[in-house]
Each structure stands twice: as C-alpha cells, then as structure tokens.
Amino acid sequence: MDDRAQVSVELILFLAFVLAIILVFATYIADANEKNIIETSVKLGAENATSTMVLLDRSMEPLRVTSISVTGSDPIVMTLHFSRSVDYTTQKYVAEGVVTSLISQGYDAESNYTDTNKLKGNVTLQKARHNYLIKTTNV
C-alpha cells in the first residue's frame, strides 16, 4: 500500500498467481483423494466379507485379500486378488461386502451392483470424476 491506502498492482498479481497454483493443486489432490478413498473402501469391504465367510463357515479355509491392482482410466478397473482361488458364490459375497463398504463411505454403489454369471459379481461405480469397475479374480 502506498500513502493513500491503495493496493499495488504487484500485490494483486502475486495473489492471483498464488490462487491459480492453489486451484491447480486442489484439483489434483481431489482426484487422487477420490481414488484412494474408493480403493480403501474396496479393500476393507472385501476383507470384511472374507473374514465373515470364514467365521460363519468353520470348514472353509482362510481367505485373505492379497492385493488390489488398479489399471485403466475410463473406467478405472480395480481387481481384487486373493490368497487362493474363489468360486462364484464367494465372488458374489465379496462384491456385496464391497458395496456395503462403499455405501458406508457415502457412495451410491447399491444401484450400480451387477450380479450375473457373465460379470461374476462385479461392482460398477460412476462418479463425477471417474467411472470405476471393481472385480474379483481367481488366483
């Protein structure tokens, strides 16, 4: 400010550059945050479903989620990998657990749940930024 209480052009220009940088980073961070929240929800839902299955059926061998691979851009495909091969019933139960987990995070996954023999209990999720396909695999 000068002696007449006027803001200099340099200060306004500097604030405009700072605001532009913040907006660019905020866009990138929001995008990565959405992916991370969905991936975490998917993993937790699958782990809860497999744990419940093992607890309810004492004859079942332990089953755990070993990893999630994320590929593609539209849709983003999240593939769940398990410690052993799983049948269709297990895949369906895991998909239901994933849907429950996504709903608890505030996503509308229930209306996008597909359950056919062809898709083997895959879950699709459509968001403003990305479309997601969550699927289970055999080992």
One Martini backbone bead per residue (centre of mass of N, CA, C, O) as a GRO file, in nm:
protein
  139
    1MET     BB    1   0.099   0.035   0.018
    2ASP     BB    2   0.039   0.350   0.013
    3ASP     BB    3  -0.032   0.669   0.141
    4ARG     BB    4  -0.349   0.617   0.008
    5ALA     BB    5  -0.446   0.313   0.041
    6GLN     BB    6  -0.318   0.146  -0.199
    7VAL     BB    7  -0.300  -0.122  -0.400
    8SER     BB    8  -0.080  -0.295  -0.556
    9VAL     BB    9  -0.025  -0.468  -0.846
   10GLU     BB   10   0.177  -0.678  -0.737
   11LEU     BB   11  -0.006  -0.797  -0.517
   12ILE     BB   12  -0.235  -0.891  -0.701
   13LEU     BB   13  -0.061  -1.074  -0.881
   14PHE     BB   14   0.044  -1.260  -0.659
   15LEU     BB   15  -0.238  -1.363  -0.563
   16ALA     BB   16  -0.318  -1.485  -0.836
   17PHE     BB   17  -0.092  -1.698  -0.851
   18VAL     BB   18  -0.156  -1.843  -0.588
   19LEU     BB   19  -0.446  -1.923  -0.662
   20ALA     BB   20  -0.377  -2.090  -0.913
   21ILE     BB   21  -0.201  -2.300  -0.770
   22ILE     BB   22  -0.414  -2.401  -0.569
   23LEU     BB   23  -0.620  -2.502  -0.782
   24VAL     BB   24  -0.442  -2.715  -0.914
   25PHE     BB   25  -0.383  -2.883  -0.658
   26ALA     BB   26  -0.680  -2.937  -0.575
   27THR     BB   27  -0.754  -3.108  -0.818
   28TYR     BB   28  -0.544  -3.332  -0.780
   29ILE     BB   29  -0.619  -3.409  -0.486
   30ALA     BB   30  -0.916  -3.486  -0.535
   31ASP     BB   31  -0.859  -3.716  -0.729
   32ALA     BB   32  -0.676  -3.890  -0.542
   33ASN     BB   33  -0.876  -3.911  -0.305
   34GLU     BB   34  -1.098  -4.071  -0.443
   35LYS     BB   35  -0.929  -4.320  -0.512
   36ASN     BB   36  -0.838  -4.388  -0.221
   37ILE     BB   37  -1.115  -4.426  -0.091
   38ILE     BB   38  -1.215  -4.651  -0.278
   39GLU     BB   39  -0.984  -4.852  -0.238
   40THR     BB   40  -1.020  -4.881   0.068
   41SER     BB   41  -1.316  -4.975   0.064
   42VAL     BB   42  -1.272  -5.226  -0.103
   43LYS     BB   43  -1.074  -5.371   0.084
   44LEU     BB   44  -1.246  -5.371   0.343
   45GLY     BB   45  -1.493  -5.516   0.226
   46ALA     BB   46  -1.343  -5.776   0.143
   47GLU     BB   47  -1.225  -5.847   0.421
   48ASN     BB   48  -1.494  -5.864   0.573
   49ALA     BB   49  -1.623  -6.084   0.398
   50THR     BB   50  -1.408  -6.307   0.435
   51SER     BB   51  -1.419  -6.317   0.743
   52THR     BB   52  -1.717  -6.392   0.766
   53MET     BB   53  -1.707  -6.654   0.609
   54VAL     BB   54  -1.504  -6.803   0.795
   55LEU     BB   55  -1.672  -6.775   1.060
   56LEU     BB   56  -1.940  -6.920   0.950
   57ASP     BB   57  -1.733  -7.134   0.805
   58ARG     BB   58  -1.530  -7.368   0.950
   59SER     BB   59  -1.443  -7.534   0.676
   60MET     BB   60  -1.306  -7.292   0.577
   61GLU     BB   61  -1.059  -7.148   0.438
   62PRO     BB   62  -0.857  -6.912   0.450
   63LEU     BB   63  -0.918  -6.567   0.336
   64ARG     BB   64  -0.735  -6.322   0.146
   65VAL     BB   65  -0.629  -6.008   0.062
   66THR     BB   66  -0.341  -5.933  -0.123
   67SER     BB   67  -0.458  -5.738  -0.363
   68ILE     BB   68  -0.468  -5.432  -0.570
   69SER     BB   69  -0.540  -5.358  -0.900
   70VAL     BB   70  -0.474  -5.062  -1.102
   71THR     BB   71  -0.648  -4.977  -1.404
   72GLY     BB   72  -0.690  -4.741  -1.607
   73SER     BB   73  -0.938  -4.461  -1.683
   74ASP     BB   74  -1.210  -4.566  -1.869
   75PRO     BB   75  -1.231  -4.739  -1.655
   76ILE     BB   76  -1.143  -4.800  -1.336
   77VAL     BB   77  -0.965  -5.093  -1.252
   78MET     BB   78  -1.042  -5.306  -0.972
   79THR     BB   79  -0.847  -5.582  -0.864
   80LEU     BB   80  -0.898  -5.864  -0.680
   81HIS     BB   81  -0.672  -6.049  -0.475
   82PHE     BB   82  -0.614  -6.379  -0.366
   83SER     BB   83  -0.480  -6.654  -0.185
   84ARG     BB   84  -0.709  -6.798  -0.348
   85SER     BB   85  -0.937  -6.952  -0.500
   86VAL     BB   86  -1.265  -6.856  -0.623
   87ASP     BB   87  -1.594  -6.862  -0.631
   88TYR     BB   88  -1.893  -6.730  -0.713
   89THR     BB   89  -2.008  -6.702  -0.427
   90THR     BB   90  -1.766  -6.544  -0.315
   91GLN     BB   91  -1.771  -6.311  -0.516
   92LYS     BB   92  -2.054  -6.214  -0.439
   93TYR     BB   93  -1.998  -6.160  -0.137
   94VAL     BB   94  -1.770  -5.956  -0.184
   95ALA     BB   95  -1.938  -5.754  -0.349
   96GLU     BB   96  -2.135  -5.693  -0.116
   97GLY     BB   97  -1.913  -5.584   0.074
   98VAL     BB   98  -1.826  -5.350  -0.109
   99VAL     BB   99  -2.096  -5.207  -0.120
  100THR     BB  100  -2.121  -5.156   0.183
  101SER     BB  101  -1.861  -4.986   0.206
  102LEU     BB  102  -1.939  -4.763   0.001
  103ILE     BB  103  -2.194  -4.673   0.148
  104SER     BB  104  -2.044  -4.591   0.417
  105GLN     BB  105  -1.889  -4.355   0.237
  106GLY     BB  106  -2.135  -4.231   0.036
  107TYR     BB  107  -2.185  -4.422  -0.195
  108ASP     BB  108  -2.372  -4.520  -0.495
  109ALA     BB  109  -2.358  -4.871  -0.527
  110GLU     BB  110  -2.629  -5.030  -0.524
  111SER     BB  111  -2.740  -4.946  -0.818
  112ASN     BB  112  -2.447  -5.072  -0.953
  113TYR     BB  113  -2.501  -5.366  -0.902
  114THR     BB  114  -2.375  -5.663  -1.049
  115ASP     BB  115  -2.542  -6.000  -1.112
  116THR     BB  116  -2.374  -6.220  -1.313
  117ASN     BB  117  -2.216  -6.475  -1.461
  118LYS     BB  118  -2.045  -6.296  -1.646
  119LEU     BB  119  -1.948  -6.080  -1.403
  120LYS     BB  120  -1.914  -6.200  -1.112
  121GLY     BB  121  -1.985  -5.957  -0.913
  122ASN     BB  122  -1.962  -5.681  -1.010
  123VAL     BB  123  -1.865  -5.332  -0.962
  124THR     BB  124  -2.016  -5.023  -1.027
  125LEU     BB  125  -1.888  -4.676  -1.045
  126GLN     BB  126  -2.029  -4.344  -1.064
  127LYS     BB  127  -1.859  -4.048  -1.107
  128ALA     BB  128  -1.764  -3.734  -1.185
  129ARG     BB  129  -1.459  -3.816  -1.251
  130HIS     BB  130  -1.519  -4.138  -1.243
  131ASN     BB  131  -1.505  -4.473  -1.344
  132TYR     BB  132  -1.582  -4.792  -1.192
  133LEU     BB  133  -1.430  -5.129  -1.170
  134ILE     BB  134  -1.510  -5.403  -0.963
  135LYS     BB  135  -1.311  -5.703  -0.931
  136THR     BB  136  -1.277  -6.048  -0.928
  137THR     BB  137  -1.039  -6.315  -0.879
  138ASN     BB  138  -0.853  -6.565  -0.963
  139VAL     BB  139  -0.538  -6.712  -0.909
   0.00000   0.00000   0.00000
